[in-house]
Amino acid sequence: MKAWLCLSVAIVLEVAGTVCMKLSAGFTRPVPSILVGVFYLISLGFMILAVKTLEISLVYAIWSGLGTALISGVGIFYFNESVTPLKLVSIVLIIVGVVGLHASSPHQ
C-alpha cells in the first residue's frame, strides 16, 4: 500500500512540474522555472520508493500514462487547450492501457 501511495504522490508532483513548465513561459519566470526541477526531482524520489516493491514497468507506465492523461485534462480545463474527439479517445486509450498493465501484473 505504501508503494501505491508513493506512486500517487509521484504522479501528482510530475503533473505539478509539467504545469510549472507552462507557467515558466519558456523559463523566463524564475519561480515556476525552479519549481519544474524541484517537482520533478521529488517525483522521481517517490518513484524510486515505489519501485522498491512494485514492478518498474508497471510504475513507469502508470506514472507516465496517468501523468499524461491528467496533464491533458489540466491543459483542456485550465489552459483552454483544444478538445477534439480524437484527443478524448486517445486519453481514454492511455487510461485503458494503464489499467491493462495493472491487471496483467502480480497484485502487490
N, C-alpha and C positions, 0 to 999 in steps of 0.2 A: 504493500500500500504506500509506503514511503517513496518508493521509486516512481509511482504514478503521480504523486504529489510533486515530486521534483520535476518530472517531465511537464506537468501542467504549468508550474512556475516558469520553466524554461521557455515554453511556448508564449506565455503572456509577455515575458521580457523580450523575446525575439520580435514580437509584434510591436512592442513599445519602441524598440530600437529602429525598426523599419519606419514607424510613424515619424520618429525623430529625423530620419534621413530626409523625408519630405519637408519637415519643418525647418531643416537646416538651410534650405534654399541653396543647395549646391555648396554646402559647407561655408556659407557666408555669415551665418548666425552662430556665434560661439557656443551658447548653452546647448541647443539641440545637437550641434556637431559633436560636442564632448559626450553627450548622453548616448549617441549612437554607439560609441565604443564601450561605454560603461554598461549599457543594457545588454549588448551582445556578449561581452566578457562574462557577466554574471549568468546570462542564459547558458553559455557553454559550460560554466561551472555546474549548474544544475543538471545539464545533460550528462556530464561526467558521472554525477551521483546516480542518475537513473540507469546508466549502462552497467553499473556495478551489479545490478540484479536482472535487468531486462535485456533482451537481445538487441544488439546495436542496430540491426536492420530495422527492427520494429521502432526503436526510439527515434532514429533519424527520419524514417518515413512519417511517423506521426508528427514529429517536430516540424519538418518542412511542409508536409501536406496540410496539417491544420493551421500552421502559421500562414501559409499561402491563402487558404480559404478565409481565415479571419482578416488578413490584411486586405483581401479583395472586398470584404464587407465594409471595412473601415474606409477604403477608397470610395466605395459607392455612397455610403451614408454620410461620411464626414467631409471628404474632399470632392464630392459631387462628380465622381467619375461616371463614365457612361455605363449603362446596363443594357446588355443585349441578350437575347435568348441563348446564343452560343456561350456567352460568358457564364450565365447562370447554370447551364447544363455542364459546363466544364468544371465549375466549382463543386457541383453535386458529384461528378465523377471522381474528383480528388477525394472527397469525403468517403465515397463508396470504396475507393481503393485503400484508404487508410483502415476502414472497418474490415475489409477483406484481409489485410495483412495481420490485423489484430486477431481476427478469428482463426487464422491459419497458424498462429504461434502458440506454444505451450502457455497455458494460463499460469501466471505467477502472482 
